[in-house]
Amino acid sequence: MRALLIATAVAVLSPAVASATVLTFDVAGGVSNFENVDQAYGDNVAAAANAAGSYGVGAEGYTPDVTVSYGTPGEDPALWTTGYGDLTNVLFNDADGDTTFTVRFTAASGYLVSLYGFDMASFISGGQTIQGFTVRDVGANTILFNQGSTFVTGATRNTIAFANALTAGDLELVINLTGLGGVSDDIGIDNVRFGQSQIQTGVPEPATWAMMLLGFGGAGAMVRRRRRTSVPA
Protein backbone atom coordinates (compact mmCIF):
# COMPACT_ATOMS: atom_id res chain seq x y z
CA MET A 1 0.00 0.00 0.00
CA ARG A 2 2.82 2.40 0.92
CA ALA A 3 4.42 1.97 -2.53
CA LEU A 4 1.06 2.63 -4.19
CA LEU A 5 0.55 5.88 -2.24
CA ILE A 6 4.09 7.05 -3.01
CA ALA A 7 3.53 6.48 -6.73
CA THR A 8 0.33 8.53 -6.52
CA ALA A 9 2.13 11.38 -4.72
CA VAL A 10 4.82 11.46 -7.39
CA ALA A 11 2.16 11.76 -10.08
CA VAL A 12 0.75 14.84 -8.33
CA LEU A 13 3.98 16.59 -7.35
CA SER A 14 6.42 15.94 -10.21
CA PRO A 15 7.22 19.13 -12.21
CA ALA A 16 6.05 19.64 -15.79
CA VAL A 17 8.56 19.24 -18.60
CA ALA A 18 9.91 22.59 -19.83
CA SER A 19 10.49 23.52 -23.47
CA ALA A 20 12.53 26.03 -25.50
CA THR A 21 12.53 27.74 -28.90
CA VAL A 22 15.34 29.69 -30.61
CA LEU A 23 14.37 32.68 -32.78
CA THR A 24 16.81 32.58 -35.69
CA PHE A 25 14.82 35.17 -37.70
CA ASP A 26 14.86 32.89 -40.72
CA VAL A 27 11.45 34.07 -41.89
CA ALA A 28 9.21 32.56 -44.55
CA GLY A 29 10.25 33.52 -48.08
CA GLY A 30 13.75 34.58 -47.00
CA VAL A 31 14.94 37.79 -45.35
CA SER A 32 15.09 41.09 -47.22
CA ASN A 33 17.05 44.00 -45.74
CA PHE A 34 14.80 46.57 -44.00
CA GLU A 35 11.87 44.10 -44.09
CA ASN A 36 9.61 44.44 -41.06
CA VAL A 37 9.46 41.30 -38.98
CA ASP A 38 6.15 39.43 -39.13
CA GLN A 39 4.58 39.81 -35.68
CA ALA A 40 3.42 36.19 -35.97
CA TYR A 41 7.02 34.95 -36.08
CA GLY A 42 7.79 33.12 -32.83
CA ASP A 43 4.16 32.61 -31.81
CA ASN A 44 2.99 29.18 -30.59
CA VAL A 45 5.99 27.33 -32.02
CA ALA A 46 5.29 23.59 -32.19
CA ALA A 47 7.70 22.50 -34.96
CA ALA A 48 10.97 23.46 -36.67
CA ALA A 49 9.02 25.52 -39.23
CA ASN A 50 5.57 27.01 -39.71
CA ALA A 51 3.90 29.62 -41.92
CA ALA A 52 5.96 32.42 -40.33
CA GLY A 53 9.41 30.84 -40.76
CA SER A 54 11.85 28.40 -39.21
CA TYR A 55 13.36 28.04 -35.75
CA GLY A 56 16.16 26.55 -33.77
CA VAL A 57 15.31 24.37 -30.80
CA GLY A 58 16.83 24.06 -27.36
CA ALA A 59 17.17 20.70 -25.65
CA GLU A 60 13.77 21.19 -24.02
CA GLY A 61 11.52 21.32 -27.10
CA TYR A 62 9.14 23.97 -28.47
CA THR A 63 6.86 26.67 -27.05
CA PRO A 64 3.26 26.23 -28.26
CA ASP A 65 1.88 28.33 -25.38
CA VAL A 66 3.99 31.50 -25.85
CA THR A 67 3.53 34.47 -28.19
CA VAL A 68 6.22 37.00 -29.11
CA SER A 69 5.81 40.66 -30.06
CA TYR A 70 8.40 43.04 -31.45
CA GLY A 71 8.75 46.77 -30.87
CA THR A 72 6.81 49.43 -29.00
CA PRO A 73 5.37 52.72 -30.35
CA GLY A 74 8.20 54.61 -32.07
CA GLU A 75 10.26 51.51 -32.78
CA ASP A 76 10.61 49.96 -36.24
CA PRO A 77 11.41 46.24 -35.76
CA ALA A 78 13.12 45.12 -38.99
CA LEU A 79 15.31 42.33 -40.38
CA TRP A 80 18.78 42.36 -41.95
CA THR A 81 20.76 39.58 -43.62
CA THR A 82 24.49 39.97 -42.82
CA GLY A 83 27.03 42.47 -41.54
CA TYR A 84 26.14 42.38 -37.84
CA GLY A 85 29.33 40.68 -36.65
CA ASP A 86 29.22 37.03 -37.70
CA LEU A 87 25.44 36.75 -37.30
CA THR A 88 23.12 35.92 -40.19
CA ASN A 89 19.54 37.24 -40.33
CA VAL A 90 19.10 39.56 -37.36
CA LEU A 91 16.42 41.73 -35.79
CA PHE A 92 17.14 45.44 -35.27
CA ASN A 93 15.28 48.70 -34.61
CA ASP A 94 15.37 50.65 -37.89
CA ALA A 95 14.16 53.90 -36.29
CA ASP A 96 17.31 56.05 -36.23
CA GLY A 97 17.68 57.94 -32.98
CA ASP A 98 15.22 55.79 -31.04
CA THR A 99 16.31 54.89 -27.53
CA THR A 100 14.90 51.38 -27.07
CA PHE A 101 14.76 48.04 -28.81
CA THR A 102 12.06 45.75 -27.38
CA VAL A 103 11.00 42.10 -27.60
CA ARG A 104 8.16 40.76 -25.44
CA PHE A 105 7.29 37.15 -24.55
CA THR A 106 3.80 36.36 -23.24
CA ALA A 107 2.74 32.95 -21.95
CA ALA A 108 -0.83 31.68 -22.13
CA SER A 109 -2.86 31.31 -18.95
CA GLY A 110 -1.48 28.50 -16.81
CA TYR A 111 2.05 28.78 -18.24
CA LEU A 112 5.30 30.65 -17.61
CA VAL A 113 7.87 31.86 -20.12
CA SER A 114 11.63 31.73 -19.46
CA LEU A 115 14.35 33.67 -21.26
CA TYR A 116 17.67 31.82 -21.45
CA GLY A 117 19.74 34.22 -23.57
CA PHE A 118 20.44 35.78 -26.96
CA ASP A 119 23.22 36.93 -29.29
CA MET A 120 23.94 40.57 -30.09
CA ALA A 121 26.32 42.30 -32.52
CA SER A 122 27.03 45.68 -34.10
CA PHE A 123 26.93 46.57 -37.79
CA ILE A 124 29.92 48.86 -37.14
CA SER A 125 33.08 46.77 -37.47
CA GLY A 126 34.77 48.52 -34.54
CA GLY A 127 31.77 47.87 -32.31
CA GLN A 128 29.57 50.16 -30.20
CA THR A 129 28.87 50.71 -26.52
CA ILE A 130 25.23 50.64 -25.47
CA GLN A 131 23.76 51.83 -22.17
CA GLY A 132 22.81 48.24 -21.37
CA PHE A 133 19.68 46.09 -21.32
CA THR A 134 16.99 44.90 -18.94
CA VAL A 135 14.55 42.01 -18.65
CA ARG A 136 11.28 42.94 -16.94
CA ASP A 137 8.42 40.96 -15.44
CA VAL A 138 5.61 42.93 -17.06
CA GLY A 139 2.83 41.67 -14.79
CA ALA A 140 4.69 42.46 -11.56
CA ASN A 141 6.40 45.53 -13.09
CA THR A 142 9.74 44.42 -11.67
CA ILE A 143 13.22 44.19 -13.19
CA LEU A 144 14.51 40.60 -13.21
CA PHE A 145 17.86 41.46 -14.78
CA ASN A 146 19.71 44.68 -15.48
CA GLN A 147 23.08 45.09 -17.17
CA GLY A 148 24.67 48.50 -17.55
CA SER A 149 27.10 49.85 -20.13
CA THR A 150 28.03 47.06 -22.56
CA PHE A 151 30.46 47.00 -25.48
CA VAL A 152 28.86 45.23 -28.46
CA THR A 153 31.37 43.77 -30.90
CA GLY A 154 31.16 44.20 -34.65
CA ALA A 155 33.68 41.44 -35.34
CA THR A 156 31.90 38.36 -33.95
CA ARG A 157 29.04 38.46 -31.43
CA ASN A 158 28.18 38.99 -27.78
CA THR A 159 26.50 35.87 -26.41
CA ILE A 160 24.29 36.69 -23.46
CA ALA A 161 23.43 33.62 -21.37
CA PHE A 162 21.59 34.01 -18.07
CA ALA A 163 22.98 31.81 -15.30
CA ASN A 164 19.41 31.25 -14.13
CA ALA A 165 16.57 31.48 -16.63
CA LEU A 166 14.48 34.64 -16.20
CA THR A 167 10.91 33.49 -15.71
CA ALA A 168 7.46 35.12 -15.50
CA GLY A 169 4.08 35.02 -17.18
CA ASP A 170 5.02 38.02 -19.34
CA LEU A 171 8.64 39.03 -20.02
CA GLU A 172 10.03 42.07 -21.83
CA LEU A 173 13.61 42.40 -23.10
CA VAL A 174 14.60 46.05 -23.61
CA ILE A 175 17.96 47.10 -25.08
CA ASN A 176 18.89 50.67 -24.15
CA LEU A 177 20.05 52.59 -27.26
CA THR A 178 20.16 56.00 -25.56
CA GLY A 179 22.89 58.25 -26.93
CA LEU A 180 23.58 56.32 -30.14
CA GLY A 181 21.65 58.79 -32.30
CA GLY A 182 21.80 58.01 -36.03
CA VAL A 183 23.61 54.70 -35.46
CA SER A 184 21.06 53.28 -33.01
CA ASP A 185 19.97 50.94 -35.81
CA ASP A 186 23.41 49.32 -35.87
CA ILE A 187 22.65 47.02 -32.92
CA GLY A 188 21.09 43.68 -33.89
CA ILE A 189 20.06 40.54 -32.02
CA ASP A 190 19.72 36.91 -33.03
CA ASN A 191 19.31 33.39 -31.62
CA VAL A 192 16.92 34.47 -28.88
CA ARG A 193 16.29 31.38 -26.76
CA PHE A 194 13.17 31.16 -24.62
CA GLY A 195 11.07 28.40 -23.14
CA GLN A 196 7.85 27.57 -21.38
CA SER A 197 6.73 25.57 -18.38
CA GLN A 198 3.35 24.80 -16.91
CA ILE A 199 2.37 26.46 -13.64
CA GLN A 200 2.05 23.88 -10.88
CA THR A 201 -1.14 24.75 -9.00
CA GLY A 202 -1.26 21.75 -6.67
CA VAL A 203 -4.63 20.74 -8.14
CA PRO A 204 -4.28 17.38 -9.91
CA GLU A 205 -5.28 17.02 -13.55
CA PRO A 206 -8.28 14.73 -14.33
CA ALA A 207 -5.96 11.89 -15.34
CA THR A 208 -4.09 12.27 -12.05
CA TRP A 209 -7.35 12.18 -10.11
CA ALA A 210 -8.22 8.92 -11.87
CA MET A 211 -4.82 7.48 -10.94
CA MET A 212 -5.28 8.56 -7.32
CA LEU A 213 -8.74 7.00 -7.09
CA LEU A 214 -7.44 3.79 -8.62
CA GLY A 215 -4.56 3.79 -6.15
CA PHE A 216 -6.80 4.40 -3.13
CA GLY A 217 -9.24 1.77 -4.36
CA GLY A 218 -6.43 -0.76 -4.70
CA ALA A 219 -5.09 0.15 -1.26
CA GLY A 220 -8.57 -0.32 0.25
CA ALA A 221 -8.92 -3.72 -1.39
CA MET A 222 -5.55 -4.79 0.03
CA VAL A 223 -6.62 -3.71 3.53
CA ARG A 224 -9.94 -5.59 3.25
CA ARG A 225 -8.16 -8.71 2.02
CA ARG A 226 -5.68 -8.51 4.90
CA ARG A 227 -8.52 -8.22 7.43
CA ARG A 228 -10.34 -11.24 5.97
CA THR A 229 -7.27 -13.47 6.15
CA SER A 230 -6.65 -12.51 9.80
CA VAL A 231 -10.14 -13.62 11.04
CA PRO A 232 -9.87 -17.06 12.85
CA ALA A 233 -11.60 -20.04 11.17
Secondary structure as GFF3:
##gff-version 3
##sequence-region A 1 233
A	DSSP	alpha_helix	2	13	.	.	.	ID=ss1
A	DSSP	beta_strand	19	27	.	.	.	ID=ss2
A	DSSP	beta_strand	49	50	.	.	.	ID=ss3
A	DSSP	beta_strand	53	57	.	.	.	ID=ss4
A	DSSP	beta_strand	66	70	.	.	.	ID=ss5
A	DSSP	beta_strand	77	80	.	.	.	ID=ss6
A	DSSP	beta_strand	90	93	.	.	.	ID=ss7
A	DSSP	beta_strand	100	107	.	.	.	ID=ss8
A	DSSP	beta_strand	111	122	.	.	.	ID=ss9
A	DSSP	beta_strand	128	130	.	.	.	ID=ss10
A	DSSP	beta_strand	132	137	.	.	.	ID=ss11
A	DSSP	beta_strand	142	147	.	.	.	ID=ss12
A	DSSP	beta_strand	150	152	.	.	.	ID=ss13
A	DSSP	beta_strand	158	168	.	.	.	ID=ss14
A	DSSP	beta_strand	170	176	.	.	.	ID=ss15
A	DSSP	three_ten_helix	181	186	.	.	.	ID=ss16
A	DSSP	beta_strand	187	198	.	.	.	ID=ss17
A	DSSP	alpha_helix	206	230	.	.	.	ID=ss18
###
